[in-house]
């Protein structure tokens, strides 16, 4: 039996960097390079530049595996 217990708290609407930092606390993601983009929307799904008037915050997370140099030649 394997027990895995990691708890990370993030603040609603936190920055993409804070969200990415939280993900990096999970060792299962260590073989990957993580990229996070935060998108903020109002109630009509219009994109916003700040949390003022926000109805939804989305985080788009991408995971990348870096290939060894031998694969890139």
CHARMM-style PDB file with segment names, atoms N, HN, CA, C and O in Angstrom:
ATOM      1  N   UNK     1       0.842  -1.180   0.000  1.00  0.00      PROA
ATOM      2  CA  UNK     1       0.000   0.000   0.000  1.00  0.00      PROA
ATOM      3  C   UNK     1       0.885   1.240   0.000  1.00  0.00      PROA
ATOM      4  O   UNK     1       1.851   1.331   0.758  1.00  0.00      PROA
ATOM      5  N   UNK     2       0.544   2.181  -0.852  1.00  0.00      PROA
ATOM      6  HN  UNK     2      -0.241   2.107  -1.467  1.00  0.00      PROA
ATOM      7  CA  UNK     2       1.273   3.437  -0.933  1.00  0.00      PROA
ATOM      8  C   UNK     2       0.359   4.546  -0.437  1.00  0.00      PROA
ATOM      9  O   UNK     2      -0.773   4.689  -0.897  1.00  0.00      PROA
ATOM     10  N   UNK     3       0.860   5.315   0.494  1.00  0.00      PROA
ATOM     11  HN  UNK     3       1.780   5.198   0.868  1.00  0.00      PROA
ATOM     12  CA  UNK     3       0.088   6.441   1.004  1.00  0.00      PROA
ATOM     13  C   UNK     3       0.735   7.715   0.484  1.00  0.00      PROA
ATOM     14  O   UNK     3       1.943   7.912   0.614  1.00  0.00      PROA
ATOM     15  N   UNK     4      -0.080   8.569  -0.101  1.00  0.00      PROA
ATOM     16  HN  UNK     4      -1.061   8.410  -0.206  1.00  0.00      PROA
ATOM     17  CA  UNK     4       0.411   9.831  -0.656  1.00  0.00      PROA
ATOM     18  C   UNK     4      -0.493  10.937  -0.150  1.00  0.00      PROA
ATOM     19  O   UNK     4      -1.688  10.944  -0.445  1.00  0.00      PROA
ATOM     20  N   UNK     5       0.053  11.856   0.597  1.00  0.00      PROA
ATOM     21  HN  UNK     5       1.024  11.850   0.836  1.00  0.00      PROA
ATOM     22  CA  UNK     5      -0.760  12.904   1.188  1.00  0.00      PROA
ATOM     23  C   UNK     5      -0.020  14.233   1.107  1.00  0.00      PROA
ATOM     24  O   UNK     5       0.874  14.510   1.906  1.00  0.00      PROA
ATOM     25  N   UNK     6      -0.401  15.041   0.141  1.00  0.00      PROA
ATOM     26  HN  UNK     6      -1.127  14.816  -0.508  1.00  0.00      PROA
ATOM     27  CA  UNK     6       0.173  16.375  -0.001  1.00  0.00      PROA
ATOM     28  C   UNK     6      -0.989  17.353  -0.049  1.00  0.00      PROA
ATOM     29  O   UNK     6      -1.911  17.192  -0.847  1.00  0.00      PROA
ATOM     30  N   UNK     7      -0.944  18.346   0.787  1.00  0.00      PROA
ATOM     31  HN  UNK     7      -0.194  18.478   1.436  1.00  0.00      PROA
ATOM     32  CA  UNK     7      -1.999  19.351   0.807  1.00  0.00      PROA
ATOM     33  C   UNK     7      -1.382  20.706   0.510  1.00  0.00      PROA
ATOM     34  O   UNK     7      -0.439  21.138   1.173  1.00  0.00      PROA
ATOM     35  N   UNK     8      -1.925  21.360  -0.488  1.00  0.00      PROA
ATOM     36  HN  UNK     8      -2.691  21.010  -1.027  1.00  0.00      PROA
ATOM     37  CA  UNK     8      -1.456  22.680  -0.884  1.00  0.00      PROA
ATOM     38  C   UNK     8      -2.661  23.604  -0.942  1.00  0.00      PROA
ATOM     39  O   UNK     8      -3.663  23.275  -1.577  1.00  0.00      PROA
ATOM     40  N   UNK     9      -2.578  24.732  -0.300  1.00  0.00      PROA
ATOM     41  HN  UNK     9      -1.764  25.000   0.216  1.00  0.00      PROA
ATOM     42  CA  UNK     9      -3.649  25.724  -0.358  1.00  0.00      PROA
ATOM     43  C   UNK     9      -3.282  26.800  -1.365  1.00  0.00      PROA
ATOM     44  O   UNK     9      -2.150  27.282  -1.398  1.00  0.00      PROA
ATOM     45  N   UNK    10      -4.255  27.165  -2.180  1.00  0.00      PROA
ATOM     46  HN  UNK    10      -5.175  26.773  -2.153  1.00  0.00      PROA
ATOM     47  CA  UNK    10      -4.076  28.285  -3.095  1.00  0.00      PROA
ATOM     48  C   UNK    10      -5.217  29.266  -2.863  1.00  0.00      PROA
ATOM     49  O   UNK    10      -6.337  28.865  -2.549  1.00  0.00      PROA
ATOM     50  N   UNK    11      -4.932  30.517  -3.016  1.00  0.00      PROA
ATOM     51  HN  UNK    11      -4.021  30.843  -3.271  1.00  0.00      PROA
ATOM     52  CA  UNK    11      -5.924  31.574  -2.852  1.00  0.00      PROA
ATOM     53  C   UNK    11      -6.722  31.717  -4.134  1.00  0.00      PROA
ATOM     54  O   UNK    11      -6.157  31.658  -5.226  1.00  0.00      PROA
ATOM     55  N   UNK    12      -8.035  31.904  -4.013  1.00  0.00      PROA
ATOM     56  HN  UNK    12      -8.494  31.952  -3.126  1.00  0.00      PROA
ATOM     57  CA  UNK    12      -8.865  32.105  -5.196  1.00  0.00      PROA
ATOM     58  C   UNK    12      -8.314  33.242  -6.036  1.00  0.00      PROA
ATOM     59  O   UNK    12      -8.062  34.336  -5.530  1.00  0.00      PROA
ATOM     60  N   UNK    13      -8.129  32.982  -7.312  1.00  0.00      PROA
ATOM     61  HN  UNK    13      -8.334  32.094  -7.724  1.00  0.00      PROA
ATOM     62  CA  UNK    13      -7.637  34.006  -8.225  1.00  0.00      PROA
ATOM     63  C   UNK    13      -6.142  34.234  -8.145  1.00  0.00      PROA
ATOM     64  O   UNK    13      -5.641  35.214  -8.696  1.00  0.00      PROA
ATOM     65  N   UNK    14      -5.414  33.349  -7.468  1.00  0.00      PROA
ATOM     66  HN  UNK    14      -5.822  32.553  -7.020  1.00  0.00      PROA
ATOM     67  CA  UNK    14      -3.962  33.541  -7.339  1.00  0.00      PROA
ATOM     68  C   UNK    14      -3.313  33.640  -8.720  1.00  0.00      PROA
ATOM     69  O   UNK    14      -3.899  33.235  -9.724  1.00  0.00      PROA
ATOM     70  N   UNK    15      -2.132  34.168  -8.754  1.00  0.00      PROA
ATOM     71  HN  UNK    15      -1.656  34.497  -7.939  1.00  0.00      PROA
ATOM     72  CA  UNK    15      -1.430  34.347 -10.021  1.00  0.00      PROA
ATOM     73  C   UNK    15      -1.089  32.988 -10.635  1.00  0.00      PROA
ATOM     74  O   UNK    15      -1.091  31.961  -9.957  1.00  0.00      PROA
ATOM     75  N   UNK    16      -0.800  33.012 -11.926  1.00  0.00      PROA
ATOM     76  HN  UNK    16      -0.799  33.846 -12.477  1.00  0.00      PROA
ATOM     77  CA  UNK    16      -0.385  31.788 -12.617  1.00  0.00      PROA
ATOM     78  C   UNK    16       0.885  31.227 -11.983  1.00  0.00      PROA
ATOM     79  O   UNK    16       1.034  30.011 -11.864  1.00  0.00      PROA
ATOM     80  N   UNK    17       1.799  32.105 -11.578  1.00  0.00      PROA
ATOM     81  HN  UNK    17       1.678  33.093 -11.675  1.00  0.00      PROA
ATOM     82  CA  UNK    17       3.051  31.662 -10.952  1.00  0.00      PROA
ATOM     83  C   UNK    17       2.775  30.970  -9.615  1.00  0.00      PROA
ATOM     84  O   UNK    17       3.415  29.966  -9.301  1.00  0.00      PROA
ATOM     85  N   UNK    18       1.838  31.488  -8.829  1.00  0.00      PROA
ATOM     86  HN  UNK    18       1.318  32.304  -9.084  1.00  0.00      PROA
ATOM     87  CA  UNK    18       1.492  30.854  -7.554  1.00  0.00      PROA
ATOM     88  C   UNK    18       0.847  29.485  -7.776  1.00  0.00      PROA
ATOM     89  O   UNK    18       1.128  28.535  -7.046  1.00  0.00      PROA
ATOM     90  N   UNK    19      -0.020  29.391  -8.789  1.00  0.00      PROA
ATOM     91  HN  UNK    19      -0.248  30.163  -9.382  1.00  0.00      PROA
ATOM     92  CA  UNK    19      -0.669  28.124  -9.095  1.00  0.00      PROA
ATOM     93  C   UNK    19       0.366  27.096  -9.561  1.00  0.00      PROA
ATOM     94  O   UNK    19       0.319  25.930  -9.167  1.00  0.00      PROA
ATOM     95  N   UNK    20       1.290  27.542 -10.396  1.00  0.00      PROA
ATOM     96  HN  UNK    20       1.327  28.489 -10.715  1.00  0.00      PROA
ATOM     97  CA  UNK    20       2.360  26.665 -10.873  1.00  0.00      PROA
ATOM     98  C   UNK    20       3.245  26.216  -9.707  1.00  0.00      PROA
ATOM     99  O   UNK    20       3.636  25.050  -9.643  1.00  0.00      PROA
ATOM    100  N   UNK    21       3.551  27.099  -8.819  1.00  0.00      PROA
ATOM    101  HN  UNK    21       3.234  28.046  -8.872  1.00  0.00      PROA
ATOM    102  CA  UNK    21       4.349  26.756  -7.645  1.00  0.00      PROA
ATOM    103  C   UNK    21       3.648  25.693  -6.806  1.00  0.00      PROA
ATOM    104  O   UNK    21       4.293  24.774  -6.301  1.00  0.00      PROA
ATOM    105  N   UNK    22       2.328  25.814  -6.654  1.00  0.00      PROA
ATOM    106  HN  UNK    22       1.804  26.560  -7.064  1.00  0.00      PROA
ATOM    107  CA  UNK    22       1.571  24.813  -5.905  1.00  0.00      PROA
ATOM    108  C   UNK    22       1.666  23.453  -6.581  1.00  0.00      PROA
ATOM    109  O   UNK    22       1.857  22.442  -5.907  1.00  0.00      PROA
ATOM    110  N   UNK    23       1.537  23.415  -7.895  1.00  0.00      PROA
ATOM    111  HN  UNK    23       1.382  24.237  -8.443  1.00  0.00      PROA
ATOM    112  CA  UNK    23       1.644  22.146  -8.623  1.00  0.00      PROA
ATOM    113  C   UNK    23       3.028  21.523  -8.475  1.00  0.00      PROA
ATOM    114  O   UNK    23       3.163  20.301  -8.413  1.00  0.00      PROA
ATOM    115  N   UNK    24       4.047  22.365  -8.419  1.00  0.00      PROA
ATOM    116  HN  UNK    24       3.937  23.357  -8.469  1.00  0.00      PROA
ATOM    117  CA  UNK    24       5.413  21.855  -8.296  1.00  0.00      PROA
ATOM    118  C   UNK    24       5.670  21.182  -6.951  1.00  0.00      PROA
ATOM    119  O   UNK    24       6.685  20.506  -6.788  1.00  0.00      PROA
ATOM    120  N   UNK    25       4.770  21.354  -5.988  1.00  0.00      PROA
ATOM    121  HN  UNK    25       3.945  21.903  -6.120  1.00  0.00      PROA
ATOM    122  CA  UNK    25       4.904  20.682  -4.698  1.00  0.00      PROA
ATOM    123  C   UNK    25       4.541  19.198  -4.765  1.00  0.00      PROA
ATOM    124  O   UNK    25       4.846  18.444  -3.840  1.00  0.00      PROA
ATOM    125  N   UNK    26       3.897  18.778  -5.845  1.00  0.00      PROA
ATOM    126  HN  UNK    26       3.650  19.390  -6.596  1.00  0.00      PROA
ATOM    127  CA  UNK    26       3.544  17.376  -6.030  1.00  0.00      PROA
ATOM    128  C   UNK    26       4.677  16.692  -6.781  1.00  0.00      PROA
ATOM    129  O   UNK    26       4.929  17.004  -7.945  1.00  0.00      PROA
ATOM    130  N   UNK    27       5.358  15.763  -6.123  1.00  0.00      PROA
ATOM    131  HN  UNK    27       5.153  15.510  -5.178  1.00  0.00      PROA
ATOM    132  CA  UNK    27       6.537  15.159  -6.734  1.00  0.00      PROA
ATOM    133  C   UNK    27       6.224  14.354  -7.985  1.00  0.00      PROA
ATOM    134  O   UNK    27       7.135  14.074  -8.765  1.00  0.00      PROA
ATOM    135  N   UNK    28       4.972  13.972  -8.207  1.00  0.00      PROA
ATOM    136  HN  UNK    28       4.232  14.200  -7.573  1.00  0.00      PROA
ATOM    137  CA  UNK    28       4.599  13.256  -9.420  1.00  0.00      PROA
ATOM    138  C   UNK    28       4.774  14.091 -10.677  1.00  0.00      PROA
ATOM    139  O   UNK    28       4.855  13.547 -11.778  1.00  0.00      PROA
ATOM    140  N   UNK    29       4.832  15.416 -10.521  1.00  0.00      PROA
ATOM    141  HN  UNK    29       4.766  15.858  -9.627  1.00  0.00      PROA
ATOM    142  CA  UNK    29       5.019  16.305 -11.663  1.00  0.00      PROA
ATOM    143  C   UNK    29       6.483  16.612 -11.937  1.00  0.00      PROA
ATOM    144  O   UNK    29       6.784  17.315 -12.902  1.00  0.00      PROA
ATOM    145  N   UNK    30       7.392  16.114 -11.132  1.00  0.00      PROA
ATOM    146  HN  UNK    30       7.148  15.542 -10.349  1.00  0.00      PROA
ATOM    147  CA  UNK    30       8.809  16.489 -11.256  1.00  0.00      PROA
ATOM    148  C   UNK    30       9.451  16.155 -12.600  1.00  0.00      PROA
ATOM    149  O   UNK    30      10.336  16.892 -13.032  1.00  0.00      PROA
ATOM    150  N   UNK    31       9.047  15.072 -13.289  1.00  0.00      PROA
ATOM    151  HN  UNK    31       8.327  14.473 -12.938  1.00  0.00      PROA
ATOM    152  CA  UNK    31       9.697  14.830 -14.581  1.00  0.00      PROA
ATOM    153  C   UNK    31       9.236  15.807 -15.669  1.00  0.00      PROA
ATOM    154  O   UNK    31       9.757  15.788 -16.784  1.00  0.00      PROA
ATOM    155  N   UNK    32       8.272  16.648 -15.344  1.00  0.00      PROA
ATOM    156  HN  UNK    32       7.850  16.663 -14.438  1.00  0.00      PROA
ATOM    157  CA  UNK    32       7.681  17.523 -16.349  1.00  0.00      PROA
ATOM    158  C   UNK    32       8.028  18.991 -16.119  1.00  0.00      PROA
ATOM    159  O   UNK    32       8.281  19.424 -14.995  1.00  0.00      PROA
ATOM    160  N   UNK    33       8.032  19.738 -17.214  1.00  0.00      PROA
ATOM    161  HN  UNK    33       7.827  19.386 -18.128  1.00  0.00      PROA
ATOM    162  CA  UNK    33       8.106  21.192 -17.156  1.00  0.00      PROA
ATOM    163  C   UNK    33       6.655  21.672 -17.190  1.00  0.00      PROA
ATOM    164  O   UNK    33       5.909  21.285 -18.089  1.00  0.00      PROA
ATOM    165  N   UNK    34       6.242  22.494 -16.245  1.00  0.00      PROA
ATOM    166  HN  UNK    34       6.848  22.808 -15.515  1.00  0.00      PROA
ATOM    167  CA  UNK    34       4.856  22.944 -16.145  1.00  0.00      PROA
ATOM    168  C   UNK    34       4.749  24.393 -16.590  1.00  0.00      PROA
ATOM    169  O   UNK    34       5.582  25.233 -16.250  1.00  0.00      PROA
ATOM    170  N   UNK    35       3.703  24.662 -17.359  1.00  0.00      PROA
ATOM    171  HN  UNK    35       3.026  23.980 -17.635  1.00  0.00      PROA
ATOM    172  CA  UNK    35       3.391  26.023 -17.778  1.00  0.00      PROA
ATOM    173  C   UNK    35       1.942  26.306 -17.393  1.00  0.00      PROA
ATOM    174  O   UNK    35       1.067  25.471 -17.623  1.00  0.00      PROA
ATOM    175  N   UNK    36       1.680  27.477 -16.808  1.00  0.00      PROA
ATOM    176  HN  UNK    36       2.390  28.156 -16.621  1.00  0.00      PROA
ATOM    177  CA  UNK    36       0.327  27.833 -16.376  1.00  0.00      PROA
ATOM    178  C   UNK    36      -0.030  29.218 -16.923  1.00  0.00      PROA
ATOM    179  O   UNK    36       0.769  30.153 -16.868  1.00  0.00      PROA
ATOM    180  N   UNK    37      -1.245  29.320 -17.448  1.00  0.00      PROA
ATOM    181  HN  UNK    37      -1.894  28.560 -17.493  1.00  0.00      PROA
ATOM    182  CA  UNK    37      -1.790  30.603 -17.899  1.00  0.00      PROA
ATOM    183  C   UNK    37      -3.102  30.817 -17.155  1.00  0.00      PROA
ATOM    184  O   UNK    37      -3.955  29.930 -17.123  1.00  0.00      PROA
ATOM    185  N   UNK    38      -3.261  31.989 -16.561  1.00  0.00      PROA
ATOM    186  HN  UNK    38      -2.568  32.709 -16.588  1.00  0.00      PROA
ATOM    187  CA  UNK    38      -4.502  32.323 -15.846  1.00  0.00      PROA
ATOM    188  C   UNK    38      -5.373  33.184 -16.752  1.00  0.00      PROA
ATOM    189  O   UNK    38      -4.905  34.163 -17.333  1.00  0.00      PROA
ATOM    190  N   UNK    39      -6.646  32.810 -16.866  1.00  0.00      PROA
ATOM    191  HN  UNK    39      -7.026  32.014 -16.394  1.00  0.00      PROA
ATOM    192  CA  UNK    39      -7.631  33.583 -17.624  1.00  0.00      PROA
ATOM    193  C   UNK    39      -8.763  33.973 -16.682  1.00  0.00      PROA
ATOM    194  O   UNK    39      -9.270  33.145 -15.926  1.00  0.00      PROA
ATOM    195  N   UNK    40      -9.152  35.244 -16.737  1.00  0.00      PROA
ATOM    196  HN  UNK    40      -8.740  35.917 -17.351  1.00  0.00      PROA
ATOM    197  CA  UNK    40     -10.185  35.776 -15.849  1.00  0.00      PROA
ATOM    198  C   UNK    40     -11.357  36.240 -16.710  1.00  0.00      PROA
ATOM    199  O   UNK    40     -11.166  36.915 -17.721  1.00  0.00      PROA
ATOM    200  N   UNK    41     -12.592  35.864 -16.293  1.00  0.00      PROA
ATOM    201  HN  UNK    41     -12.747  35.316 -15.472  1.00  0.00      PROA
ATOM    202  CA  UNK    41     -13.784  36.211 -17.065  1.00  0.00      PROA
ATOM    203  C   UNK    41     -14.855  36.810 -16.175  1.00  0.00      PROA
ATOM    204  O   UNK    41     -14.954  36.481 -14.993  1.00  0.00      PROA
ATOM    205  N   UNK    42     -15.660  37.698 -16.760  1.00  0.00      PROA
ATOM    206  HN  UNK    42     -15.580  37.965 -17.720  1.00  0.00      PROA
ATOM    207  CA  UNK    42     -16.820  38.224 -16.041  1.00  0.00      PROA
ATOM    208  C   UNK    42     -18.013  37.307 -16.275  1.00  0.00      PROA
ATOM    209  O   UNK    42     -17.864  36.256 -16.899  1.00  0.00      PROA
ATOM    210  N   UNK    43     -19.189  37.679 -15.790  1.00  0.00      PROA
ATOM    211  HN  UNK    43     -19.310  38.532 -15.283  1.00  0.00      PROA
ATOM    212  CA  UNK    43     -20.378  36.854 -15.905  1.00  0.00      PROA
ATOM    213  C   UNK    43     -20.850  36.632 -17.332  1.00  0.00      PROA
ATOM    214  O   UNK    43     -21.613  35.701 -17.591  1.00  0.00      PROA
ATOM    215  N   UNK    44     -20.408  37.473 -18.263  1.00  0.00      PROA
ATOM    216  HN  UNK    44     -19.788  38.229 -18.053  1.00  0.00      PROA
ATOM    217  CA  UNK    44     -20.771  37.326 -19.680  1.00  0.00      PROA
ATOM    218  C   UNK    44     -19.653  36.666 -20.489  1.00  0.00      PROA
ATOM    219  O   UNK    44     -19.677  36.685 -21.720  1.00  0.00      PROA
ATOM    220  N   UNK    45     -18.689  36.090 -19.802  1.00  0.00      PROA
ATOM    221  HN  UNK    45     -18.670  36.074 -18.802  1.00  0.00      PROA
ATOM    222  CA  UNK    45     -17.528  35.438 -20.429  1.00  0.00      PROA
ATOM    223  C   UNK    45     -16.617  36.391 -21.190  1.00  0.00      PROA
ATOM    224  O   UNK    45     -15.918  35.984 -22.118  1.00  0.00      PROA
ATOM    225  N   UNK    46     -16.628  37.655 -20.798  1.00  0.00      PROA
ATOM    226  HN  UNK    46     -17.196  37.987 -20.044  1.00  0.00      PROA
ATOM    227  CA  UNK    46     -15.678  38.610 -21.356  1.00  0.00      PROA
ATOM    228  C   UNK    46     -14.380  38.500 -20.575  1.00  0.00      PROA
ATOM    229  O   UNK    46     -14.391  38.378 -19.350  1.00  0.00      PROA
ATOM    230  N   UNK    47     -13.275  38.543 -21.282  1.00  0.00      PROA
ATOM    231  HN  UNK    47     -13.267  38.641 -22.277  1.00  0.00      PROA
ATOM    232  CA  UNK    47     -11.965  38.455 -20.647  1.00  0.00      PROA
ATOM    233  C   UNK    47     -11.670  39.722 -19.857  1.00  0.00      PROA
ATOM    234  O   UNK    47     -11.928  40.831 -20.325  1.00  0.00      PROA
ATOM    235  N   UNK    48     -11.128  39.548 -18.653  1.00  0.00      PROA
ATOM    236  HN  UNK    48     -10.919  38.647 -18.273  1.00  0.00      PROA
ATOM    237  CA  UNK    48     -10.763  40.675 -17.793  1.00  0.00      PROA
ATOM    238  C   UNK    48      -9.264  40.652 -17.525  1.00  0.00      PROA
ATOM    239  O   UNK    48      -8.617  39.611 -17.635  1.00  0.00      PROA
ATOM    240  N   UNK    49      -8.727  41.804 -17.175  1.00  0.00      PROA
ATOM    241  HN  UNK    49      -9.252  42.650 -17.086  1.00  0.00      PROA
ATOM    242  CA  UNK    49      -7.299  41.874 -16.855  1.00  0.00      PROA
ATOM    243  C   UNK    49      -7.033  41.859 -15.348  1.00  0.00      PROA
ATOM    244  O   UNK    49      -5.883  41.756 -14.920  1.00  0.00      PROA
ATOM    245  N   UNK    50      -8.100  41.961 -14.544  1.00  0.00      PROA
ATOM    246  HN  UNK    50      -9.034  42.044 -14.892  1.00  0.00      PROA
ATOM    247  CA  UNK    50      -7.940  41.903 -13.088  1.00  0.00      PROA
ATOM    248  C   UNK    50      -9.107  41.116 -12.495  1.00  0.00      PROA
ATOM    249  O   UNK    50     -10.053  40.768 -13.202  1.00  0.00      PROA
ATOM    250  N   UNK    51      -9.033  40.841 -11.207  1.00  0.00      PROA
ATOM    251  HN  UNK    51      -8.265  41.123 -10.633  1.00  0.00      PROA
ATOM    252  CA  UNK    51     -10.085  40.076 -10.539  1.00  0.00      PROA
ATOM    253  C   UNK    51     -11.330  40.899 -10.230  1.00  0.00      PROA
ATOM    254  O   UNK    51     -12.350  40.342  -9.823  1.00  0.00      PROA
ATOM    255  N   UNK    52     -11.263  42.214 -10.416  1.00  0.00      PROA
ATOM    256  HN  UNK    52     -10.435  42.667 -10.746  1.00  0.00      PROA
ATOM    257  CA  UNK    52     -12.412  43.080 -10.166  1.00  0.00      PROA
ATOM    258  C   UNK    52     -13.543  42.708 -11.115  1.00  0.00      PROA
ATOM    259  O   UNK    52     -13.383  42.787 -12.333  1.00  0.00      PROA
ATOM    260  N   UNK    53     -14.678  42.307 -10.569  1.00  0.00      PROA
ATOM    261  HN  UNK    53     -14.808  42.243  -9.579  1.00  0.00      PROA
ATOM    262  CA  UNK    53     -15.829  41.913 -11.378  1.00  0.00      PROA
ATOM    263  C   UNK    53     -15.734  40.502 -11.945  1.00  0.00      PROA
ATOM    264  O   UNK    53     -16.535  40.122 -12.799  1.00  0.00      PROA
ATOM    265  N   UNK    54     -14.763  39.724 -11.479  1.00  0.00      PROA
ATOM    266  HN  UNK    54     -14.112  40.033 -10.785  1.00  0.00      PROA
ATOM    267  CA  UNK    54     -14.573  38.373 -12.013  1.00  0.00      PROA
ATOM    268  C   UNK    54     -15.678  37.431 -11.553  1.00  0.00      PROA
ATOM    269  O   UNK    54     -16.100  37.464 -10.397  1.00  0.00      PROA
ATOM    270  N   UNK    55     -16.138  36.593 -12.476  1.00  0.00      PROA
ATOM    271  HN  UNK    55     -15.795  36.566 -13.415  1.00  0.00      PROA
ATOM    272  CA  UNK    55     -17.105  35.544 -12.155  1.00  0.00      PROA
ATOM    273  C   UNK    55     -16.448  34.171 -12.250  1.00  0.00      PROA
ATOM    274  O   UNK    55     -16.936  33.202 -11.668  1.00  0.00      PROA
ATOM    275  N   UNK    56     -15.340  34.090 -12.986  1.00  0.00      PROA
ATOM    276  HN  UNK    56     -14.944  34.877 -13.460  1.00  0.00      PROA
ATOM    277  CA  UNK    56     -14.670  32.810 -13.183  1.00  0.00      PROA
ATOM    278  C   UNK    56     -13.182  33.035 -13.428  1.00  0.00      PROA
ATOM    279  O   UNK    56     -12.785  33.981 -14.108  1.00  0.00      PROA
ATOM    280  N   UNK    57     -12.377  32.155 -12.867  1.00  0.00      PROA
ATOM    281  HN  UNK    57     -12.700  31.386 -12.315  1.00  0.00      PROA
ATOM    282  CA  UNK    57     -10.933  32.165 -13.105  1.00  0.00      PROA
ATOM    283  C   UNK    57     -10.554  30.769 -13.589  1.00  0.00      PROA
ATOM    284  O   UNK    57     -10.805  29.776 -12.907  1.00  0.00      PROA
ATOM    285  N   UNK    58      -9.955  30.703 -14.762  1.00  0.00      PROA
ATOM    286  HN  UNK    58      -9.752  31.510 -15.317  1.00  0.00      PROA
ATOM    287  CA  UNK    58      -9.494  29.430 -15.322  1.00  0.00      PROA
ATOM    288  C   UNK    58      -7.975  29.397 -15.298  1.00  0.00      PROA
ATOM    289  O   UNK    58      -7.314  30.412 -15.515  1.00  0.00      PROA
ATOM    290  N   UNK    59      -7.435  28.223 -15.035  1.00  0.00      PROA
ATOM    291  HN  UNK    59      -7.971  27.398 -14.860  1.00  0.00      PROA
ATOM    292  CA  UNK    59      -5.991  28.004 -15.139  1.00  0.00      PROA
ATOM    293  C   UNK    59      -5.767  26.948 -16.209  1.00  0.00      PROA
ATOM    294  O   UNK    59      -6.232  25.815 -16.082  1.00  0.00      PROA
ATOM    295  N   UNK    60      -5.062  27.319 -17.249  1.00  0.00      PROA
ATOM    296  HN  UNK    60      -4.685  28.239 -17.352  1.00  0.00      PROA
ATOM    297  CA  UNK    60      -4.727  26.387 -18.322  1.00  0.00      PROA
ATOM    298  C   UNK    60      -3.329  25.865 -18.014  1.00  0.00      PROA
ATOM    299  O   UNK    60      -2.355  26.618 -18.006  1.00  0.00      PROA
ATOM    300  N   UNK    61      -3.251  24.564 -17.761  1.00  0.00      PROA
ATOM    301  HN  UNK    61      -4.042  23.952 -17.768  1.00  0.00      PROA
ATOM    302  CA  UNK    61      -1.990  23.947 -17.343  1.00  0.00      PROA
ATOM    303  C   UNK    61      -1.480  23.041 -18.455  1.00  0.00      PROA
ATOM    304  O   UNK    61      -2.218  22.205 -18.976  1.00  0.00      PROA
ATOM    305  N   UNK    62      -0.218  23.215 -18.811  1.00  0.00      PROA
ATOM    306  HN  UNK    62       0.382  23.895 -18.388  1.00  0.00      PROA
ATOM    307  CA  UNK    62       0.436  22.364 -19.812  1.00  0.00      PROA
ATOM    308  C   UNK    62       1.617  21.672 -19.163  1.00  0.00      PROA
ATOM    309  O   UNK    62       2.360  22.272 -18.386  1.00  0.00      PROA
ATOM    310  N   UNK    63       1.778  20.399 -19.494  1.00  0.00      PROA
ATOM    311  HN  UNK    63       1.174  19.912 -20.125  1.00  0.00      PROA
ATOM    312  CA  UNK    63       2.896  19.608 -18.994  1.00  0.00      PROA
ATOM    313  C   UNK    63       3.770  19.213 -20.177  1.00  0.00      PROA
ATOM    314  O   UNK    63       3.274  18.696 -21.178  1.00  0.00      PROA
ATOM    315  N   UNK    64       5.051  19.457 -20.060  1.00  0.00      PROA
ATOM    316  HN  UNK    64       5.454  19.877 -19.247  1.00  0.00      PROA
ATOM    317  CA  UNK    64       5.988  19.147 -21.129  1.00  0.00      PROA
ATOM    318  C   UNK    64       7.057  18.203 -20.613  1.00  0.00      PROA
ATOM    319  O   UNK    64       7.534  18.335 -19.486  1.00  0.00      PROA
ATOM    320  N   UNK    65       7.422  17.251 -21.456  1.00  0.00      PROA
ATOM    321  HN  UNK    65       7.034  17.145 -22.371  1.00  0.00      PROA
ATOM    322  CA  UNK    65       8.530  16.355 -21.139  1.00  0.00      PROA
ATOM    323  C   UNK    65       9.681  16.748 -22.042  1.00  0.00      PROA
ATOM    324  O   UNK    65       9.534  16.787 -23.264  1.00  0.00      PROA
ATOM    325  N   UNK    66      10.817  17.036 -21.448  1.00  0.00      PROA
ATOM    326  HN  UNK    66      10.936  17.004 -20.456  1.00  0.00      PROA
ATOM    327  CA  UNK    66      11.994  17.394 -22.236  1.00  0.00      PROA
ATOM    328  C   UNK    66      12.680  16.122 -22.699  1.00  0.00      PROA
ATOM    329  O   UNK    66      12.973  15.234 -21.898  1.00  0.00      PROA
ATOM    330  N   UNK    67      12.932  16.044 -23.983  1.00  0.00      PROA
ATOM    331  HN  UNK    67      12.694  16.766 -24.633  1.00  0.00      PROA
ATOM    332  CA  UNK    67      13.600  14.870 -24.539  1.00  0.00      PROA
ATOM    333  C   UNK    67      15.110  15.005 -24.356  1.00  0.00      PROA
ATOM    334  O   UNK    67      15.664  16.103 -24.297  1.00  0.00      PROA
ATOM    335  N   UNK    68      15.729  13.871 -24.272  1.00  0.00      PROA
ATOM    336  HN  UNK    68      15.279  12.979 -24.319  1.00  0.00      PROA
ATOM    337  CA  UNK    68      17.200  13.853 -24.197  1.00  0.00      PROA
ATOM    338  C   UNK    68      17.762  14.398 -25.499  1.00  0.00      PROA
ATOM    339  O   UNK    68      17.110  14.315 -26.540  1.00  0.00      PROA
ATOM    340  N   UNK    69      18.948  14.947 -25.452  1.00  0.00      PROA
ATOM    341  HN  UNK    69      19.479  15.014 -24.607  1.00  0.00      PROA
ATOM    342  CA  UNK    69      19.580  15.535 -26.630  1.00  0.00      PROA
ATOM    343  C   UNK    69      19.692  14.541 -27.772  1.00  0.00      PROA
ATOM    344  O   UNK    69      19.655  14.947 -28.934  1.00  0.00      PROA
ATOM    345  N   UNK    70      19.826  13.260 -27.485  1.00  0.00      PROA
ATOM    346  HN  UNK    70      19.856  12.930 -26.542  1.00  0.00      PROA
ATOM    347  CA  UNK    70      19.960  12.255 -28.529  1.00  0.00      PROA
ATOM    348  C   UNK    70      18.707  12.165 -29.408  1.00  0.00      PROA
ATOM    349  O   UNK    70      18.795  11.747 -30.562  1.00  0.00      PROA
ATOM    350  N   UNK    71      17.548  12.550 -28.877  1.00  0.00      PROA
ATOM    351  HN  UNK    71      17.476  12.889 -27.939  1.00  0.00      PROA
ATOM    352  CA  UNK    71      16.314  12.503 -29.659  1.00  0.00      PROA
ATOM    353  C   UNK    71      16.158  13.716 -30.562  1.00  0.00      PROA
ATOM    354  O   UNK    71      15.399  13.652 -31.529  1.00  0.00      PROA
ATOM    355  N   UNK    72      16.824  14.783 -30.293  1.00  0.00      PROA
ATOM    356  HN  UNK    72      17.441  14.835 -29.507  1.00  0.00      PROA
ATOM    357  CA  UNK    72      16.658  16.007 -31.065  1.00  0.00      PROA
ATOM    358  C   UNK    72      17.574  16.099 -32.271  1.00  0.00      PROA
ATOM    359  O   UNK    72      17.461  17.039 -33.058  1.00  0.00      PROA
ATOM    360  N   UNK    73      18.461  15.163 -32.430  1.00  0.00      PROA
ATOM    361  HN  UNK    73      18.554  14.400 -31.791  1.00  0.00      PROA
ATOM    362  CA  UNK    73      19.377  15.223 -33.578  1.00  0.00      PROA
ATOM    363  C   UNK    73      18.819  14.512 -34.780  1.00  0.00      PROA
ATOM    364  OT1 UNK    73      19.464  14.469 -35.827  1.00  0.00      PROA
TER     365      UNK     73
END
